[in-house]
Amino acid sequence: MYKLLIVDDEPTVRAGLRAYIDWSSFGIEVMDEADDGDAALEIVGRETPDLVLTDVRMPNLDGIALSREISARHPGTKIVFVSGHDDADYLKSALKVSAVDYIFKPVNLEELSAVIRRVVAELDAERAERRRKEELEVKLKEGMPLLREKLLLSLVEGGAPKQGLGERLDFLGLRLPADAPYWVAVLSVDDMAGVLASRTETDRQLLWYAVLNIAQELIDRHLAGYAFERRAGEFVGILRAEPADEYASDAAEALFAFAGDVRGNLERWLKIGVTIGISERVTSPYALAQAYGQAREAADHKWYLGKNRIITMDSLRGPETEAGGYERSGPADREGLIPALKAADPDKLRAGLDRIFADLARRRRDGLKYGRNVCLQIALAVDQLLLELNVPAGGSDADAPASGLWEALFEQETLGDLRRLLESRLLDACGRIREKRTGKTANVVERVRAIIDRGYANGGLTVAEIGREVYLTPTYVSLLFKQETGQTVNEYLTQVRVEKAKELLRDPQYKFYDICHAIGYTDPSYFTKLFKKATGVTPSAYRETHA
C-alpha cells in the first residue's frame, strides 16, 4: 500500500477527499492529514508519504513552499496540488517544483481518479525499477569475487585496458596502486597426474580451494596482494610490498618467507608439492603481464632444476644464455644405445643415457618438450630393435608396444623423471634381449610353471606376484609365457586347478566346498562355471561318472 498525506486548511475539503475516494482500490491508505504546511512537515519528519495531496494557499506555510521542502528531503514523493484559485503564477510555481498535476476546486472525482491512477502507475514503475536495481546489486555483490578474479586474470594475461583501470580496481575493492612495486609468484602443483588420479572431481575442487586459501592467508601475513587460480594446478599470486618496505631488503625477505611458508604448508597440510616461480620486481600493475611471464617461465624450469623448489629469474641466468647454448645431442649419441642393447650391456646403456641427459640438462632453452621428443625417438628405436629381434615388447597391445610409454612420458614433469622412466624401459628391453640370446626363455617358462604347480592353492596368486618371483615385469611374463606355450598364465593356472579338482572329485571323502578352497577358489558358483567351461560338465556330474 502507498501512503497518502492530505494537506488543506479547510476541514470539509480534507474530510471530502478522505471520504469520497475509495483509496484502497488504488492501493493507497491515508496515513494522516494536516491543516497547514508547518503541520505537514512535522508529519513528514516522522513518516515519509508516497503521495501528498495539498492545497496551494494556506495561512502559514503554503503548498508551494511545502512542496519545495518535501522534494528536497524526499525526491520520490509525488505531489498533486488542489486549489480553488485559477492563478497562472501559482500554476507556474507548481510546475517548477515538479508537481505531478494541478487540480482545481471544486474537485472533480473522475479527474482526481484519473490523476491518482497515473500517479500510482508511476509509483509502481519506480518501485519495480528499485527492486530490479536491488536485485542487480545483490547479484553484483554475489558475483564480486568472480569479477575480481576476472580482472586479475586479465592483468597477468595482458588483456586489461589501461583506460579506466583505476576506477575498475576501486569499484572491485582491489588495492593495486599505480605506482607500487609488484612481484608475481606462480605456484605449479608437482606430479599433477598422481594428484588428480586418486581424487574425485569434488575432491579436486576442494583441494584447489584449500590451496587458494592457504596462499591468500600467507600473502596477507607476509606482504599484500591477491591469489587466484589461473588453471588446474596453477595458482598466481600478485604480491605488493607496503610503501615503507618497497625498496628495503625487508621486501625481499618477506617474498621468500611467503614462498617458503606456502611450500611448507601445502606439503604439511595437503600432502602435495609445489614449484614456485618468482618474477623480477615491476613498478606498476600495467607490468603484471610481463612479471607473470617471468614467473611462469621460472616455474616451468623445474623440468631440469627439479620439483618442490623456489625458482627466481636470477637462478635461470646460467652460463649457456651468454655462451649461445650447446650443440644438440646428435643421432650418434642416441644410436650408441642400440649397440649397447644388442650386446645386452646395461652398463653401456647407462653410460649412453648419462651423455644424453647431461646434454639435455645443459639445454635449458629447449625445455621439457625437447627432452620428451628425444625420449620418444629413443623409445621408437628400441621398439624397432625388439621387433627385428622377435623379442616381445612391453605394453598390453603387442602391435603398439610403446603407446603406454608415450603417455607416461607426457605425464613426467622433470628431466629426472624422464630419465628414470626411460632407463627402466631400456633395462627391461636389455634383459629380454639377454634372455633370448642366452636361451633362458624356456627356463623362465618352467619357473613360472613350477610356481603355479606349487602355489595353485593360493587364491591370491597373480601374474604380478609370479613376475616378482622371476624378476620380470608382469607384462613381459605374460607375453613370454604366451609366446612359448600358446597359453596365458591365467589359462595355465586354471588348467592346473581344474586337473587337481578332478583328482579330488574322484575321491568321495572330499566335500565339494573343501575342494574349492583346496584349489584356490572361495566362490563355489564361480568354480563350477570354470570347471564346466573346461570339461563340459559340472563338478557334480563329473563326480557321479568318475567316483
C-alpha positions as CSV (number, residue, x, y, z in Angstrom):
1,M,0.0,0.0,0.0
2,Y,1.2,3.5,-0.8
3,K,0.9,6.2,1.9
4,L,-1.1,9.4,1.3
5,L,-0.9,12.7,3.2
6,I,-3.8,15.2,2.7
7,V,-3.0,18.9,3.4
8,D,-5.7,21.6,3.4
9,D,-6.7,24.4,5.7
10,E,-10.4,23.6,5.1
11,P,-11.7,20.7,7.2
12,T,-14.6,20.0,4.8
13,V,-12.2,19.6,1.9
14,R,-10.0,17.2,3.9
15,A,-13.0,15.2,5.0
16,G,-14.3,15.1,1.5
17,L,-11.0,14.0,0.0
18,R,-10.7,11.2,2.6
19,A,-14.3,10.0,2.4
20,Y,-15.4,10.3,-1.2
21,I,-12.5,8.4,-2.8
22,D,-12.0,4.7,-2.4
23,W,-8.3,5.0,-1.8
24,S,-7.8,1.2,-1.1
25,S,-9.0,0.4,-4.7
26,F,-5.9,2.3,-5.9
27,G,-3.6,0.5,-3.3
28,I,-3.4,3.7,-1.2
29,E,-4.0,4.3,2.5
30,V,-4.4,7.7,4.0
31,M,-1.6,7.9,6.6
32,D,-2.6,11.4,8.0
33,E,-3.9,14.9,7.3
34,A,-2.7,18.4,8.2
35,D,-4.3,21.9,8.1
36,D,-1.1,23.7,7.2
37,G,2.3,23.3,5.6
38,D,4.1,23.5,9.0
39,A,2.0,20.7,10.5
40,A,2.5,18.7,7.3
41,L,6.3,19.0,7.6
42,E,6.1,17.7,11.1
43,I,4.3,14.6,9.9
44,V,6.7,14.1,7.0
45,G,9.5,14.3,9.5
46,R,8.1,11.2,11.3
47,E,6.9,9.2,8.3
48,T,7.6,9.6,4.6
49,P,4.5,9.7,2.4
50,D,4.5,8.3,-1.2
51,L,1.9,10.9,-2.3
52,V,0.9,14.4,-1.0
53,L,-2.4,16.0,-1.9
54,T,-2.0,19.6,-0.9
55,D,-3.8,22.9,-1.1
56,V,-1.8,25.8,-2.6
57,R,-2.9,28.8,-0.4
58,M,-2.5,28.1,3.3
59,P,-2.0,30.6,6.2
60,N,1.5,29.9,7.5
61,L,3.4,27.7,5.0
62,D,1.7,27.5,1.6
63,G,1.7,24.4,-0.7
64,I,4.5,25.7,-2.9
65,A,6.9,26.1,-0.1
66,L,5.8,22.8,1.4
67,S,6.4,21.1,-1.9
68,R,9.9,22.5,-2.1
69,E,10.8,21.2,1.3
70,I,9.3,17.8,0.7
71,S,11.0,17.5,-2.7
72,A,14.4,18.4,-1.2
73,R,14.0,15.8,1.6
74,H,12.2,13.1,-0.3
75,P,12.6,13.4,-4.1
76,G,10.5,10.3,-4.7
77,T,7.3,11.7,-3.1
78,K,4.6,12.6,-5.6
79,I,2.8,15.9,-5.1
80,V,-0.6,16.9,-6.5
81,F,-1.9,20.5,-6.0
82,V,-5.5,21.1,-5.2
83,S,-6.6,24.8,-5.3
84,G,-9.7,26.9,-5.9
85,H,-7.6,29.7,-7.3
86,D,-7.1,29.7,-11.0
87,D,-3.9,31.6,-10.8
88,A,-1.3,31.3,-13.6
89,D,1.6,32.3,-11.3
90,Y,0.7,29.5,-8.9
91,L,0.5,27.1,-11.7
92,K,4.0,28.1,-12.9
93,S,5.3,27.7,-9.4
94,A,3.7,24.2,-9.1
95,L,5.4,23.1,-12.3
96,K,8.7,24.4,-11.1
97,V,8.6,22.1,-8.0
98,S,7.9,19.1,-10.3
99,A,4.3,18.7,-9.2
100,V,2.6,15.7,-10.7
101,D,-0.6,17.6,-11.5
102,Y,-2.7,20.6,-10.6
103,I,-6.5,20.1,-9.8
104,F,-8.9,23.0,-9.3
105,K,-11.7,23.1,-6.7
106,P,-14.4,22.1,-6.6
107,V,-12.7,18.7,-7.2
108,N,-14.0,16.6,-9.9
109,L,-13.8,13.0,-8.7
110,E,-13.3,11.5,-12.2
111,E,-10.5,13.9,-12.9
112,L,-8.9,13.2,-9.5
113,S,-9.3,9.4,-10.0
114,A,-7.5,9.7,-13.4
115,V,-4.7,11.7,-11.8
116,I,-4.4,9.1,-9.0
117,R,-4.3,6.2,-11.4
118,R,-1.4,7.9,-13.3
119,V,0.5,8.6,-10.0
120,V,0.0,5.0,-8.9
121,A,1.3,3.8,-12.2
122,E,4.4,6.0,-11.8
123,L,4.9,4.7,-8.3
124,D,4.5,1.1,-9.4
125,A,7.1,1.6,-12.2
126,E,9.6,3.3,-9.8
127,R,9.1,0.6,-7.2
128,A,9.7,-2.1,-9.9
129,E,12.8,-0.3,-11.0
130,R,14.1,0.0,-7.4
131,R,13.5,-3.8,-6.9
132,R,15.3,-4.5,-10.2
133,K,18.3,-2.4,-9.1
134,E,18.3,-4.0,-5.7
135,E,18.3,-7.5,-7.2
136,L,21.1,-6.4,-9.6
137,E,23.1,-5.1,-6.6
138,V,22.7,-8.3,-4.8
139,K,23.8,-10.3,-7.8
140,L,26.7,-7.9,-8.3
141,K,27.7,-8.4,-4.7
142,E,27.5,-12.2,-5.0
143,G,29.5,-12.1,-8.3
144,M,32.1,-9.7,-7.0
145,P,34.7,-12.4,-6.3
146,L,34.3,-13.7,-9.9
147,L,34.7,-10.1,-11.2
148,R,37.8,-9.6,-9.2
149,E,39.3,-12.8,-10.4
150,K,38.4,-11.9,-14.0
151,L,40.2,-8.6,-13.7
152,L,43.2,-10.1,-12.0
153,L,43.4,-12.7,-14.8
154,S,43.3,-10.0,-17.5
155,L,46.1,-8.1,-15.7
156,V,48.5,-11.1,-15.8
157,E,47.4,-12.1,-19.3
158,G,47.8,-8.6,-20.7
159,G,44.2,-8.1,-21.6
160,A,43.3,-5.3,-19.2
161,P,42.9,-1.9,-20.9
162,K,44.8,0.9,-19.1
163,Q,42.0,3.4,-19.6
164,G,39.7,3.4,-16.6
165,L,41.7,0.6,-14.8
166,G,42.0,2.6,-11.6
167,E,38.2,3.1,-11.4
168,R,37.6,-0.6,-12.0
169,L,40.1,-1.5,-9.3
170,D,38.4,0.9,-6.9
171,F,35.0,-0.4,-7.8
172,L,36.0,-4.0,-7.2
173,G,37.9,-3.2,-3.9
174,L,41.3,-4.3,-5.3
175,R,44.2,-2.3,-3.7
176,L,46.7,-2.3,-6.6
177,P,48.1,1.3,-6.6
178,A,49.5,2.5,-9.9
179,D,52.9,3.4,-8.5
180,A,53.6,0.4,-6.2
181,P,56.3,-2.3,-6.5
182,Y,54.9,-5.7,-7.5
183,W,56.1,-9.3,-7.9
184,V,54.2,-12.2,-9.4
185,A,54.5,-15.7,-8.0
186,V,53.4,-18.8,-9.9
187,L,52.6,-21.9,-7.8
188,S,52.7,-25.0,-10.0
189,V,51.5,-28.2,-8.4
190,D,54.0,-31.1,-8.8
191,D,53.1,-34.6,-10.0
192,M,49.7,-33.5,-11.4
193,A,48.9,-36.9,-12.9
194,G,49.3,-38.5,-9.5
195,V,47.4,-35.8,-7.6
196,L,44.4,-36.0,-10.0
197,A,44.3,-39.7,-10.4
198,S,43.5,-40.5,-6.8
199,R,40.8,-37.9,-6.4
200,T,37.2,-37.4,-7.5
201,E,36.2,-34.1,-9.2
202,T,34.7,-32.9,-5.9
203,D,37.9,-33.7,-4.0
204,R,40.0,-31.9,-6.7
205,Q,37.9,-28.8,-6.4
206,L,38.2,-28.9,-2.6
207,L,41.9,-29.3,-2.9
208,W,42.3,-26.3,-5.2
209,Y,40.1,-24.2,-2.9
210,A,42.3,-25.2,0.1
211,V,45.5,-24.3,-1.9
212,L,44.0,-20.9,-2.7
213,N,43.0,-20.2,0.9
214,I,46.5,-21.1,2.2
215,A,48.2,-18.9,-0.5
216,Q,45.9,-15.9,0.3
217,E,46.4,-16.2,4.0
218,L,50.1,-16.3,3.7
219,I,50.1,-13.3,1.3
220,D,48.2,-11.3,3.9
221,R,50.6,-12.4,6.5
222,H,53.9,-11.5,4.7
223,L,53.0,-8.9,2.1
224,A,49.9,-7.6,0.4
225,G,48.1,-8.7,-2.7
226,Y,45.9,-11.4,-4.1
227,A,45.9,-15.1,-5.0
228,F,43.8,-16.7,-7.7
229,E,43.6,-19.9,-9.8
230,R,44.6,-19.5,-13.4
231,R,44.1,-23.1,-14.4
232,A,44.0,-26.5,-12.8
233,G,47.2,-27.0,-10.8
234,E,48.5,-23.4,-11.4
235,F,47.9,-20.6,-8.9
236,V,49.1,-17.0,-9.3
237,G,50.0,-14.6,-6.5
238,I,50.1,-10.8,-7.2
239,L,52.4,-9.6,-4.4
240,R,52.8,-6.0,-3.3
241,A,55.1,-4.6,-0.7
242,E,53.9,-1.9,1.7
243,P,55.2,1.6,0.9
244,A,57.6,1.7,3.8
245,D,59.3,-1.5,2.7
246,E,59.2,-1.2,-1.1
247,Y,62.9,-0.5,-1.6
248,A,64.2,-2.2,1.6
249,S,65.6,-5.7,2.0
250,D,62.6,-6.5,4.1
251,A,60.5,-6.8,1.0
252,A,62.8,-9.5,-0.5
253,E,62.9,-11.3,2.8
254,A,59.1,-11.2,3.1
255,L,58.8,-12.5,-0.5
256,F,61.0,-15.6,0.1
257,A,59.4,-16.1,3.6
258,F,56.0,-16.2,1.8
259,A,57.2,-18.7,-0.8
260,G,58.8,-20.9,1.8
261,D,55.7,-20.9,4.0
262,V,53.4,-21.7,1.1
263,R,55.6,-24.7,0.1
264,G,55.9,-26.0,3.6
265,N,52.2,-25.6,4.5
266,L,50.9,-27.3,1.3
267,E,53.3,-30.2,1.9
268,R,52.3,-30.4,5.6
269,W,48.5,-30.0,5.4
270,L,47.6,-31.1,1.9
271,K,50.4,-33.5,1.2
272,I,51.2,-32.0,-2.2
273,G,54.4,-30.5,-3.5
274,V,54.6,-27.2,-5.5
275,T,57.3,-25.5,-7.5
276,I,57.1,-21.7,-7.1
277,G,58.4,-19.3,-9.8
278,I,59.0,-15.7,-8.8
279,S,59.3,-12.8,-11.2
280,E,61.5,-9.8,-11.0
281,R,60.2,-6.6,-9.4
282,V,57.9,-4.4,-11.6
283,T,56.7,-0.9,-10.6
284,S,53.1,-0.8,-11.9
285,P,50.1,-3.1,-12.3
286,Y,50.3,-2.4,-16.0
287,A,53.6,-4.5,-16.0
288,L,52.0,-7.6,-14.3
289,A,51.7,-9.5,-17.6
290,Q,55.5,-9.2,-18.0
291,A,56.0,-10.3,-14.4
292,Y,53.7,-13.2,-14.9
293,G,55.6,-14.4,-18.0
294,Q,58.8,-14.4,-15.9
295,A,57.3,-16.2,-13.0
296,R,55.7,-18.8,-15.3
297,E,59.0,-19.3,-17.1
298,A,60.7,-19.8,-13.8
299,A,58.2,-22.4,-12.6
300,D,58.4,-24.2,-15.9
301,H,62.1,-24.7,-15.4
302,K,61.5,-27.3,-12.8
303,W,62.0,-29.8,-15.7
304,Y,65.7,-29.6,-15.1
305,L,66.1,-27.9,-11.7
306,G,63.8,-30.3,-10.0
307,K,60.4,-30.2,-8.3
308,N,59.3,-28.7,-5.0
309,R,61.6,-25.7,-5.4
310,I,61.5,-21.9,-5.3
311,I,62.9,-20.6,-8.6
312,T,63.7,-17.0,-9.3
313,M,64.6,-15.4,-12.6
314,D,68.2,-14.9,-11.3
315,S,68.6,-18.7,-11.0
316,L,67.7,-19.1,-14.7
317,R,70.6,-16.9,-15.9
318,G,73.1,-19.8,-16.4
319,P,76.3,-19.7,-18.5
320,E,74.6,-21.1,-21.5
321,T,72.5,-17.9,-22.0
322,E,75.7,-15.9,-22.7
323,A,77.6,-18.6,-24.4
324,G,74.9,-19.1,-27.0
325,G,73.8,-22.5,-26.0
326,Y,75.1,-26.0,-26.5
327,E,75.1,-28.3,-29.5
328,R,72.2,-30.7,-29.8
329,S,72.8,-34.3,-28.8
330,G,73.2,-35.8,-32.2
331,P,72.0,-39.1,-33.7
332,A,75.3,-40.8,-32.9
333,D,74.7,-40.3,-29.2
334,R,71.2,-41.8,-29.4
335,E,72.2,-44.5,-31.8
336,G,75.0,-45.5,-29.4
337,L,72.3,-47.0,-27.2
338,I,71.4,-49.6,-29.9
339,P,74.8,-51.4,-29.9
340,A,74.6,-51.5,-26.1
341,L,71.1,-53.0,-26.3
342,K,72.2,-55.6,-28.9
343,A,75.1,-56.5,-26.6
344,A,72.6,-56.6,-23.7
345,D,75.1,-54.5,-21.7
346,P,73.3,-52.4,-19.0
347,D,76.4,-50.5,-18.1
348,K,76.9,-49.2,-21.6
349,L,73.2,-48.3,-21.7
350,R,73.5,-46.2,-18.5
351,A,76.6,-44.5,-19.8
352,G,74.8,-43.6,-23.1
353,L,71.9,-42.2,-21.1
354,D,74.3,-40.2,-18.9
355,R,75.7,-38.5,-22.0
356,I,72.2,-37.7,-23.5
357,F,70.7,-36.4,-20.3
358,A,73.8,-34.4,-19.4
359,D,73.4,-32.6,-22.7
360,L,69.6,-32.1,-22.1
361,A,70.3,-30.6,-18.7
362,R,72.6,-28.0,-20.3
363,R,70.0,-27.2,-23.0
364,R,67.7,-25.1,-20.8
365,R,66.2,-23.1,-23.6
366,D,64.8,-26.2,-25.3
367,G,62.8,-27.2,-22.3
368,L,60.9,-30.3,-21.4
369,K,59.2,-30.6,-24.7
370,Y,62.5,-31.2,-26.5
371,G,63.5,-33.7,-23.8
372,R,60.3,-35.7,-24.3
373,N,60.9,-35.7,-28.1
374,V,64.4,-37.2,-27.6
375,C,63.0,-39.9,-25.3
376,L,60.2,-40.7,-27.8
377,Q,62.8,-41.2,-30.6
378,I,64.8,-43.5,-28.3
379,A,61.7,-45.5,-27.4
380,L,60.8,-45.9,-31.1
381,A,64.4,-47.1,-31.9
382,V,64.2,-49.6,-29.1
383,D,60.8,-51.0,-30.1
384,Q,62.1,-51.3,-33.7
385,L,65.1,-53.3,-32.5
386,L,62.8,-55.6,-30.4
387,L,60.6,-56.2,-33.4
388,E,63.6,-57.0,-35.6
389,L,65.0,-59.5,-32.9
390,N,61.5,-61.0,-32.5
391,V,61.6,-60.1,-28.8
392,P,58.2,-59.4,-27.1
393,A,57.8,-55.6,-26.5
394,G,56.2,-54.0,-23.4
395,G,52.6,-52.9,-23.2
396,S,49.3,-54.7,-23.2
397,D,49.0,-54.4,-27.0
398,A,51.8,-56.2,-28.8
399,D,51.0,-54.2,-32.0
400,A,51.5,-50.9,-30.3
401,P,54.1,-51.6,-27.6
402,A,55.2,-48.0,-27.0
403,S,51.8,-46.4,-26.6
404,G,51.7,-46.8,-22.8
405,L,55.3,-45.5,-22.6
406,W,54.4,-42.4,-24.7
407,E,51.5,-41.5,-22.4
408,A,53.8,-41.9,-19.4
409,L,56.5,-39.7,-20.9
410,F,54.0,-36.9,-21.3
411,E,53.0,-37.1,-17.7
412,Q,56.5,-36.6,-16.4
413,E,57.4,-33.1,-15.2
414,T,61.2,-33.1,-14.7
415,L,64.3,-34.3,-16.5
416,G,65.0,-36.7,-13.7
417,D,61.5,-38.3,-14.1
418,L,62.1,-38.8,-17.8
419,R,65.5,-40.4,-17.1
420,R,64.1,-42.9,-14.6
421,L,61.2,-43.9,-16.9
422,L,63.3,-44.3,-20.0
423,E,66.1,-46.1,-18.1
424,S,63.6,-48.6,-16.7
425,R,62.3,-49.2,-20.2
426,L,65.7,-49.8,-21.7
427,L,66.9,-52.0,-18.9
428,D,63.8,-54.1,-19.3
429,A,64.4,-54.4,-23.0
430,C,68.1,-55.2,-22.3
431,G,67.0,-58.1,-20.0
432,R,64.7,-59.6,-22.6
433,I,67.3,-59.5,-25.3
434,R,69.8,-61.1,-23.0
435,E,67.4,-63.9,-22.1
436,K,66.6,-64.6,-25.7
437,R,70.3,-64.6,-26.6
438,T,71.3,-66.9,-23.8
439,G,68.3,-69.3,-24.2
440,K,66.8,-68.5,-20.9
441,T,63.3,-68.2,-22.2
442,A,62.4,-71.9,-21.7
443,N,63.9,-71.7,-18.2
444,V,61.6,-68.7,-17.3
445,V,58.6,-70.6,-18.6
446,E,59.5,-73.6,-16.5
447,R,60.0,-71.5,-13.4
448,V,56.5,-69.9,-14.0
449,R,55.0,-73.4,-14.3
450,A,56.8,-74.5,-11.1
451,I,55.5,-71.5,-9.2
452,I,51.9,-72.3,-10.3
453,D,52.2,-76.0,-9.7
454,R,53.2,-75.5,-6.1
455,G,51.1,-72.3,-5.4
456,Y,47.8,-73.0,-7.2
457,A,46.0,-73.3,-3.8
458,N,46.8,-69.7,-3.1
459,G,43.7,-67.8,-4.1
460,G,45.7,-64.6,-4.3
461,L,48.2,-65.9,-6.8
462,T,48.5,-63.3,-9.6
463,V,50.7,-62.6,-12.6
464,A,52.3,-59.7,-10.7
465,E,53.3,-62.0,-7.9
466,I,54.7,-64.5,-10.3
467,G,56.6,-61.8,-12.1
468,R,58.2,-60.7,-8.8
469,E,59.4,-64.2,-8.2
470,V,61.1,-64.5,-11.6
471,Y,62.4,-60.8,-11.5
472,L,60.4,-59.8,-14.6
473,T,57.6,-57.4,-15.2
474,P,54.0,-58.9,-15.3
475,T,53.5,-57.8,-18.9
476,Y,56.8,-59.4,-20.0
477,V,56.0,-62.6,-18.1
478,S,52.5,-62.8,-19.8
479,L,53.9,-62.2,-23.3
480,L,56.8,-64.6,-22.8
481,F,54.6,-67.4,-21.5
482,K,52.0,-66.9,-24.2
483,Q,54.7,-66.9,-26.9
484,E,56.3,-70.1,-25.7
485,T,53.3,-72.1,-24.6
486,G,50.3,-70.8,-26.6
487,Q,48.5,-70.2,-23.2
488,T,48.2,-67.2,-21.0
489,V,49.5,-67.5,-17.4
490,N,45.9,-67.4,-16.1
491,E,44.8,-70.1,-18.5
492,Y,47.6,-72.4,-17.3
493,L,46.7,-71.6,-13.7
494,T,43.1,-72.5,-14.3
495,Q,44.1,-75.8,-16.1
496,V,46.2,-76.8,-13.1
497,R,43.4,-76.1,-10.7
498,V,40.9,-78.0,-12.8
499,E,43.1,-81.1,-13.0
500,K,43.7,-81.0,-9.3
501,A,39.9,-80.7,-8.8
502,K,39.3,-83.7,-11.0
503,E,41.7,-85.7,-8.8
504,L,39.9,-84.7,-5.6
505,L,36.4,-85.2,-7.1
506,R,37.2,-88.8,-7.8
507,D,37.6,-89.4,-4.0
508,P,34.2,-89.3,-2.3
509,Q,35.6,-88.3,1.1
510,Y,36.3,-84.8,-0.1
511,K,33.3,-82.4,0.1
512,F,32.7,-80.0,-2.8
513,Y,33.2,-76.9,-0.6
514,D,36.6,-78.2,0.7
515,I,37.7,-79.0,-2.9
516,C,37.0,-75.3,-3.9
517,H,39.2,-74.0,-1.1
518,A,41.9,-76.6,-1.7
519,I,42.5,-75.4,-5.3
520,G,42.3,-71.6,-4.5
521,Y,38.7,-70.7,-5.0
522,T,36.4,-69.2,-2.4
523,D,33.2,-68.9,-4.6
524,P,31.8,-72.4,-5.4
525,S,29.5,-71.0,-8.1
526,Y,32.4,-69.3,-9.9
527,F,34.5,-72.5,-9.7
528,T,31.5,-74.5,-11.1
529,K,31.4,-72.2,-14.1
530,L,35.1,-72.5,-14.8
531,F,35.0,-76.3,-14.3
532,K,32.1,-76.7,-16.7
533,K,33.8,-74.4,-19.3
534,A,37.0,-76.5,-19.1
535,T,35.4,-80.0,-19.0
536,G,31.9,-79.6,-20.4
537,V,30.3,-81.0,-17.3
538,T,29.6,-79.7,-13.8
539,P,31.7,-80.9,-10.8
540,S,28.7,-82.9,-9.5
541,A,28.2,-84.6,-12.9
542,Y,31.9,-85.4,-13.1
543,R,31.9,-87.0,-9.6
544,E,28.9,-89.1,-10.5
545,T,30.7,-90.6,-13.5
546,H,34.2,-90.9,-12.0
547,A,33.9,-91.5,-8.3
